[in-house]
Amino acid sequence: MSQANPETADPATISPSPARRGIPIQALIGGVLAALVGFGSSFAIVVQGFGAVGATGAQAASGLTIVCLATGLVMLIVALRTRLPIGIAWSTPGSALMIATGAVEGGYPAALGAFVFAGALILVAGFWRPLARVVGAIPPALASAMLAGVLLKLCLAPFAALSVDPGPVVAVIAVFLLVGRFARLYAVPAAVAVALVLLIAVEPLSAAARVASFGPHFEWVMPRFTLGAIVGLGLPLFIVTMASQNIPGFAVLAAFGFRPAAGPLFRATGLASMLIAPFGGHTINLAAITAALIAGPDADPEPARRWIAAVSGGFAYLALAALAPLAVATVTTTPPVLIQAVAGLALLGAFGSSLVAGLKEEADRPAALVAFLLTASGLSIAGIGSAFWGLAAGLAVLTLHGRLRRAR
């Protein structure tokens, strides 16, 4: 895991120019925009994930609230301590994994125990580099194929919904495609906005009632630790978060000339993930999708000022926490096909990238296909979900073909 080297950005590349020492308006706006895009693109997936593992509406509201607060606080602390534009986000692939896994042995408290376990592994990776290297040693083809299997059913939802309620779904898909033609990053938030407009137009009284949900909400539940939930949800959640969020997040930062030490970031996000789990929050991690909005030139032409975008993004997430109960109320009372359509569209990019990466190497393709199809099947054995079995089966096929060492 090359991103784990404790380098920092070259000060020569990020020295501010004397001409640009005023108020960094562009960076302030960039950080807020990154938070809005991150929240708007995936909150429906996060809420569905909480519901899939057994959370009530109130518990889902608590989970979304606390994960917004943790994201904002960690982003603020990291930006102020490092003066680097490091974005923090919740694990959207992790939420997709929760949807695919569904209820676990021991119910919702056991799912929270799995969240604690995943956070603990991230924390340990921050102190003990061999664990981070173990994750990095998982063949990329298998990690990508497993994630593609997790996302498949979700990405089929928009098109399956066409046979149930074609009018609104066609409108949402059309907006997604049209906006994506000109500004791909804003395609999903635009689709979410259209879905909300359609919902308010059809059910104005219900929409008005949901406004009463405005304001933060917290509900504490004692986590329970079961083997099935830890192996079937906690371990895959750790792998997905590291492979699909943290490693790409470091890659984006490196592309813009920033190379922070990995250990402190793993420790911060891992500890925060453990602390928020009893309130329903799942893992937080480095931003991957919105990272470029904070670390790139769109945030500010001067690299030395881009960390301010991370600060404004952190404050924006703290403000968005107040909207979490309203967002949950909207998702839970919206016709399921509409929310599923929006969630599926939001994950299309991740699904496509994962599938291509999984099947890219012809020699590894049989193992990747086994991992992909077994994960997508939803098979559960001994209370352990299909993501674990898909990865295990893929590793077995690689070993059988003598490809495991070379794939690493």
Secondary structure, DSSP 4 states (H G I P E B T S, - for coil): -GGGS-----GGGSPPPGGG-S--HHHHHHHHHHHHHHHHHHHHHHHHHHHHTT--HHHHHHHHHHHHHHHHHHHHHHHHHH-S---EEE-HHHHHHHHHH-S-TTHHHHHHHHHHHHHHHHHHHHH-HHHHHHHHHS-HHHHHHHHHHHHHHHHHHHHHGGGT-HHHHHHHHHHHHHHHHH-GGGHHHHHHHHHHHHHHHH-HHHHHHHGGG-S-----------HHHIIIIIHHHHHHHIIIIIHHHHHHHHHTT----HHHHHHHHHHHHHHHGGGT---EEE-SSSHHHHHSTTT-SSGGGTHHHHHHHHHHHHHHGGGHHHHHHHHHHS-HHHHHHHHHHHTHHHHHHHHHHHHSSGGGHHHHHHHHHHHHHT--BTTB-HHHHHHHHHHHHHHHTT-HHHH-
